């Protein structure tokens, strides 16, 4: 069984441009793709955005990079449970912006930003060992930071994207 972490590198809008510029990264957004290869979990940086799932059957592969992550059924179930607990939570603009300026992680209860939510999902399901991800010791959980965490944990970008 496997999931994918999708990293958006397309042009997008002004928010995507600001995130890429600030983090000095090609990535401005991330999503977690479940093992069915069609269900994408994340939260988008919009005022009324909520943690949600969507069915993306088609996507432009030029605009996304994917990191494939093998996992056990029990880990997949933990991610789904974490999604059920956080579904509908709002976007953490306050935490995301302040974490970029302060030397510690700012987290609002029941609010998330895309890569932060995924980092927690991977940590809670023990896909990424807490010693590797060290959420408690990070101020930056941007998409670029998440990509680096996955690479350091041994997960690499796939050349084919999402496939069953």
C-alpha positions in Angstrom: 0.0 0.0 0.0 1.2 3.5 -0.7 0.2 7.2 -0.5 1.7 10.2 -2.2 2.5 13.7 -1.0 1.8 16.1 -3.8 3.8 19.3 -4.1 2.4 22.1 -6.2 4.9 24.0 -8.4 2.5 25.5 -10.9 2.2 29.2 -11.4 -1.0 29.5 -9.4 -2.0 32.9 -8.0 -0.3 35.7 -6.1 -0.4 33.6 -2.8 1.5 30.8 -4.6 4.1 33.3 -5.8 4.5 34.8 -2.4 5.0 31.4 -0.7 7.6 30.3 -3.3 9.4 33.6 -3.0 9.4 33.6 0.8 10.5 30.0 1.2 12.9 30.1 -1.8 11.3 26.9 -3.1 9.5 25.8 -6.2 6.7 24.5 -4.0 3.8 26.7 -2.7 1.2 24.0 -1.6 1.0 20.4 -0.7 -1.7 17.7 -0.5 -1.8 14.1 0.7 -3.1 11.6 -1.8 -4.7 8.4 -0.4 -4.0 4.9 -1.6 -7.0 5.0 -4.0 -4.9 7.5 -6.0 -8.0 9.8 -6.4 -8.7 11.2 -2.9 -6.6 14.3 -2.1 -6.6 15.6 1.5 -5.5 19.1 2.4 -6.5 22.7 3.1 -6.1 25.5 0.6 -4.9 29.0 1.6 -8.3 30.8 1.2 -10.1 32.8 3.8 -12.9 30.3 4.3 -10.9 27.2 3.5 -11.3 24.0 5.6 -9.5 20.7 5.9 -11.3 18.7 3.2 -11.1 15.9 0.7 -11.6 16.2 -3.0 -11.5 13.8 -5.9 -8.8 14.7 -8.4 -8.9 12.2 -11.1 -6.9 14.4 -13.5 -4.2 16.9 -12.8 -1.5 18.5 -14.8 1.7 16.5 -14.0 3.9 19.5 -15.0 2.4 21.5 -12.1 3.0 18.8 -9.4 5.9 16.7 -7.9 5.0 13.6 -6.0 6.8 11.7 -3.2 5.6 8.1 -2.9 5.3 6.8 0.6 4.8 3.1 1.3 2.7 2.4 4.4 0.8 -0.3 6.3 -3.0 -0.6 6.3 -3.0 0.5 10.0 -1.1 3.6 9.2 -3.5 4.4 6.4 -6.4 4.0 8.9 -4.7 6.4 11.3 -4.4 9.1 8.6 -8.1 8.6 7.8 -8.9 8.9 11.5 -6.8 12.1 11.8 -8.6 13.5 8.8 -12.0 12.7 10.4 -10.9 14.5 13.6 -9.6 17.6 11.7 -12.1 17.7 8.8 -13.7 21.2 8.6 -10.9 22.9 10.6 -9.9 26.3 9.2 -6.7 27.7 7.7 -4.1 28.9 10.2 -3.0 32.2 8.7 -1.9 33.5 12.1 0.2 30.5 12.8 1.7 30.2 9.4 2.7 33.9 9.1 4.1 34.2 12.7 6.0 30.9 12.4 7.9 32.4 9.5 9.0 35.4 11.6 9.6 33.9 15.0 12.1 31.2 16.0 9.4 28.8 17.2 6.3 27.1 15.8 3.0 29.0 16.3 -0.1 26.7 16.3 -3.7 27.8 16.6 -6.0 25.1 18.0 -8.2 23.6 15.3 -6.4 25.5 12.5 -3.9 24.2 10.0 -2.0 25.1 6.9 -1.4 22.5 4.2 2.1 21.2 4.9 1.7 21.4 8.6 -1.4 19.2 8.5 0.4 16.6 6.4 3.5 16.7 8.7 1.2 15.9 11.6 -0.6 13.2 9.7 2.7 11.5 8.8 4.0 11.9 12.4 0.8 10.6 14.1 0.7 7.6 11.8 4.4 6.9 12.5 5.3 7.1 8.8 7.9 9.7 9.8 9.6 9.0 13.1 9.2 11.8 15.7 13.0 12.0 15.9 13.2 12.8 12.2 10.3 15.2 11.9 10.8 17.0 15.3 7.6 19.1 15.0 8.3 20.4 18.5 11.6 21.8 17.3 10.5 23.4 14.0 9.2 26.9 13.3 9.0 26.2 9.6 6.6 23.5 8.3 6.3 25.0 4.8 5.9 22.8 1.7 9.6 23.1 1.1 10.4 22.1 4.6 8.0 19.1 4.3 9.7 18.0 1.1 13.1 18.2 2.8 11.8 16.2 5.8 10.6 13.5 3.5 13.9 13.4 1.6 15.9 13.1 4.8 13.6 10.2 5.9 14.5 8.4 2.7 11.4 9.1 0.6 12.2 10.4 -2.9 10.3 12.1 -5.7 8.6 9.7 -8.2 9.0 10.3 -11.9 5.5 9.1 -12.7 3.3 10.9 -10.2 0.2 9.2 -8.7 -0.6 5.8 -10.0 -2.3 2.7 -8.7 
